[in-house]
């Protein structure tokens, strides 16, 4: 998760507005939405990913690889390679890759990489942390979802704050006040410019950028 119930309490959200249990569920939902829309995740996660060998020296990675624990090619361990995992002053996060002079033999899912993955920032002590902007919009996404669907007044105020998605079909324009689950399923932005600009900034390059 990119934010916690405690973070929301620090922003002034009271127990009357939402219980810890509800805030926890909304925090998880906000994180899932961010991951889905951007095509990335923003905290260190241990994963094993299988890739196709390209036949060339450069293997482009689907996510930023913070640390590689094990790399196998055709079932054999690989040791001589260069992992481009710089965050500062150079930054490889938008174009993660591994180079190997011997190349990566062509094949289907013949490259197996185990390690720590995630589009993270680095603090002053060299620790890998969630980007502050991601934390900020995660909290905003939770607050956006606080009004209960049955609270007509709160839902009206929410729409008036422009937390809506505008659409046009068959020449007719209308607005939909969608939940995060539906927005994620449709790969849609929220309609909140502050949130959407951050999402657009962090979208995986291969997914294509959306101008806002």
Residue pairs with C-beta under 8 A, 6 or more apart in sequence:
1 27
1 28
1 30
1 31
1 138
2 27
2 30
2 31
2 34
2 42
2 43
2 130
2 134
2 135
2 138
3 27
3 30
3 31
3 135
3 138
3 139
3 142
4 24
4 27
5 20
5 23
5 24
5 27
7 27
7 135
7 139
8 18
8 23
8 27
8 139
8 142
8 143
11 139
11 143
13 23
13 143
13 146
17 146
18 26
18 146
23 142
26 141
26 142
26 145
26 146
27 138
27 142
29 141
29 145
29 180
29 181
30 138
30 139
30 141
30 142
30 145
30 180
31 138
32 180
32 184
33 141
33 180
33 181
33 183
33 184
34 42
34 134
34 137
34 138
34 141
34 199
35 41
35 42
36 184
36 187
37 183
37 184
37 187
37 189
37 199
37 203
38 199
38 202
38 203
38 204
38 207
39 203
39 204
39 206
39 207
40 63
40 64
40 118
40 119
40 202
40 203
40 204
41 63
41 117
41 118
41 119
42 118
42 119
42 120
42 130
42 131
42 134
42 202
43 118
43 120
43 130
44 66
44 116
44 117
44 118
44 120
44 128
45 116
45 117
45 118
46 114
46 115
46 116
46 117
47 114
47 115
47 117
48 112
48 113
48 114
49 61
49 62
49 63
49 112
49 113
49 117
50 109
50 111
50 112
50 113
51 59
51 61
51 62
51 109
51 111
51 112
51 113
52 106
52 107
52 108
52 109
52 110
52 111
53 59
53 73
53 74
53 104
53 105
53 106
53 107
53 110
53 111
54 60
54 104
54 106
55 103
55 104
55 105
55 106
56 103
56 104
57 99
57 100
57 101
57 103
57 104
58 97
58 98
58 99
59 97
59 98
59 99
59 100
59 104
59 111
60 95
60 96
60 97
61 96
61 97
61 98
61 113
62 96
63 96
63 117
63 118
63 119
64 85
64 92
64 93
64 96
64 117
64 118
64 119
64 120
65 83
65 85
65 96
65 98
65 113
65 115
65 116
65 117
66 85
66 115
66 116
66 117
66 118
66 120
66 128
67 85
67 115
67 116
68 83
68 98
68 113
68 114
68 115
69 114
69 115
69 116
70 77
70 112
70 113
70 114
70 115
71 77
71 78
71 81
71 98
71 111
71 112
71 113
71 114
72 78
72 111
72 112
72 113
73 104
73 105
73 110
73 111
73 112
74 105
74 107
74 110
78 100
80 100
80 101
80 102
81 98
81 99
81 100
82 98
82 99
82 100
83 98
84 92
84 95
84 96
84 97
84 98
84 99
85 92
85 96
86 92
87 93
87 120
87 121
87 122
88 122
93 119
94 205
95 205
98 113
104 111
116 128
118 128
119 131
119 202
120 128
120 129
120 130
120 131
121 128
121 129
121 130
121 131
121 132
122 128
122 129
123 129
131 202
133 198
133 201
133 202
134 198
134 202
136 198
137 194
137 195
137 198
137 199
140 192
140 194
140 195
141 180
141 190
141 195
144 158
144 163
144 190
144 192
144 195
145 179
145 180
146 154
147 154
147 155
147 157
147 158
148 154
149 155
155 177
158 177
159 175
159 177
162 191
162 192
163 177
163 190
163 191
163 192
164 175
164 176
164 177
164 178
164 191
165 175
165 176
165 177
165 178
165 183
165 188
165 189
165 190
165 191
166 173
166 174
166 175
166 191
167 173
167 174
167 175
167 176
168 174
178 186
178 188
182 188
183 189
183 190
189 195
189 196
189 199
189 200
189 210
189 212
190 196
190 199
193 212
196 212
197 212
200 209
200 210
200 211
200 212
203 209
203 210
